[in-house]
Amino acid sequence: DAMDFSGSFVQIEEAFALNVNDKAVSVGEKSIIEINNSSFIAPGIGVTSKDASTVTVKNTEVKNYKLFGIMSYTKKDFYTDPSSITLINCKVDQPSPYLRQKGTFMSVDNFEIQERNLNVNQLYSNEGI
């Protein structure tokens, strides 16, 4: 991970990450993170919110990612609060921009992204993230 947060409260301004094998920004363990005016090019995954974390992303681009642009999921079952990620005025390219695990929250410009089933153990074992 280029930036990895655990139990943190952080505001990120004008960050740039290029060719990150794993995640450009990984947010976990009840962190509250705001990302503004940033660019993440060719990461494995652009931004993840997991394990009861809250992430707000504004005016940011994520492109040429390998798996997903933006993800929300629960990795550690003992976190009972949902993780959430909110995108405002962001550009996330295709083909798989968003993955929201059931029981989490994700919205893009006030549009709620549909939940999907996700086996996190399989994701981590097969994809190396």
matplotlib code that plots the C-alpha trace (Angstrom):
import matplotlib.pyplot as plt

x = [0.0, 1.2, -0.8, -2.1, -4.2, -5.3, -7.2, -6.4, -8.0, -6.2, -6.9, -4.9, -4.4, -3.0, -1.6, -0.2, 0.5, 1.8, 2.2, 1.3, 1.1, -1.5, -3.7, -3.0, -4.9, -5.9, -8.1, -9.0, -9.8, -12.2, -10.2, -11.8, -10.0, -10.7, -8.9, -9.0, -7.6, -5.5, -4.6, -4.0, -2.7, -2.2, -2.7, -4.0, -6.9, -7.3, -9.0, -10.4, -12.5, -12.7, -13.4, -15.7, -13.8, -15.3, -13.7, -14.6, -13.0, -13.4, -12.1, -9.8, -9.1, -8.4, -7.4, -5.7, -6.2, -5.8, -8.8, -11.2, -11.0, -12.9, -13.9, -15.7, -15.7, -15.2, -12.0, -12.1, -15.4, -15.2, -15.9, -19.7, -20.1, -20.1, -17.3, -18.3, -16.8, -18.4, -17.1, -17.8, -16.8, -14.3, -13.3, -12.9, -12.4, -13.8, -14.1, -14.7, -14.8, -16.7, -17.1, -19.3, -19.6, -23.0, -23.3, -21.1, -21.9, -20.7, -22.0, -20.8, -22.2, -25.2, -25.9, -25.7, -23.7, -25.4, -24.1, -22.5, -21.4, -17.7, -15.6, -12.8, -10.7, -10.7, -9.9, -6.9, -5.6, -6.1, -5.2, -2.5, -4.0]
y = [0.0, 3.5, 5.0, 2.7, 4.0, 2.2, 3.9, 7.3, 10.7, 12.2, 14.7, 14.1, 17.0, 16.7, 13.2, 11.4, 7.6, 5.9, 2.1, 0.8, -3.0, -3.1, -0.2, 3.5, 4.3, 1.6, 2.8, 0.5, -0.1, 2.8, 5.4, 8.7, 9.9, 12.7, 12.7, 15.9, 16.8, 13.7, 11.3, 7.6, 6.1, 2.3, 0.9, -2.6, -0.8, 2.9, 3.5, 1.0, 1.6, -1.4, -2.4, 0.4, 3.2, 6.3, 7.8, 10.9, 11.4, 14.7, 15.9, 12.9, 10.6, 6.9, 5.3, 2.3, 0.2, -3.6, -4.8, -2.0, 1.7, 2.0, -0.7, -0.9, -4.2, -5.8, -7.8, -8.4, -9.8, -8.2, -4.8, -4.5, -0.9, -0.7, 0.8, 3.7, 5.6, 8.7, 10.1, 13.7, 15.0, 12.2, 10.4, 6.7, 4.9, 1.6, -1.4, -2.1, 1.2, 0.2, -2.8, -2.4, -5.5, -6.2, -4.5, -1.5, 1.8, 3.5, 6.5, 8.4, 12.0, 11.1, 7.9, 4.8, 2.0, -1.5, -4.0, -7.3, -10.5, -10.5, -13.3, -11.3, -14.3, -15.5, -11.9, -11.7, -15.2, -15.1, -11.5, -10.8, -7.6]
z = [0.0, -0.8, 2.1, 4.9, 7.8, 10.9, 13.7, 12.1, 11.5, 8.5, 5.7, 2.5, 0.0, -3.5, -3.2, -6.2, -6.5, -9.6, -10.3, -6.8, -6.8, -4.0, -2.8, -3.4, -0.2, 2.3, 5.2, 8.1, 11.7, 12.4, 10.6, 9.3, 6.2, 3.7, 0.4, -1.8, -5.2, -5.6, -8.4, -8.3, -11.5, -12.1, -8.6, -7.9, -6.2, -5.9, -2.5, 0.1, 3.1, 5.4, 9.0, 10.3, 8.5, 6.9, 3.8, 1.8, -1.6, -3.4, -6.8, -7.2, -10.2, -10.1, -13.4, -15.0, -11.8, -11.9, -9.9, -8.8, -8.5, -5.2, -2.6, 0.7, 2.6, 6.0, 6.4, 10.2, 11.4, 14.9, 13.4, 13.5, 12.2, 8.4, 6.5, 4.2, 1.3, -0.3, -3.6, -4.7, -8.1, -8.8, -12.0, -11.8, -15.1, -16.3, -16.5, -12.7, -10.9, -7.7, -5.5, -2.4, -0.2, 1.4, 4.7, 3.8, 2.3, -0.9, -2.8, -5.9, -6.3, -4.1, -6.0, -3.8, -5.4, -5.4, -2.9, -4.0, -2.4, -1.8, -0.3, 1.3, 2.2, -1.4, -2.7, -0.4, -1.2, -5.0, -5.7, -3.2, -1.9]

ax = plt.figure().add_subplot(projection="3d")
ax.plot(x, y, z, "-o")
ax.set_aspect("equal")
plt.show()
